[in-house]
Amino acid sequence: MTVRAHYDGRVIVPDEPVDLPVNAPLDLDIKPANGGQPAAPKPVRKRVELPLIRGDGKHIINPTPQELDASLWGD
């Protein structure tokens, strides 16, 4: 059985009156509302290269949270 429905923000509502079984397995396909192409996939994230802050081996490094954040982005 195929039932066309829409999502109203809280529940899935059939577009036409239909008697559905109380308990039944379902397959749910989500399609764009505008009939266009689905949204582009998110870009692949890059792996973090460790160490985040490179030291010279002679000094103790105690970075601030801002320095760690900047090192992650290559600033």
Helices and strands as residue ranges (DSSP letters): E 5-7, E 12-14, H 65-72
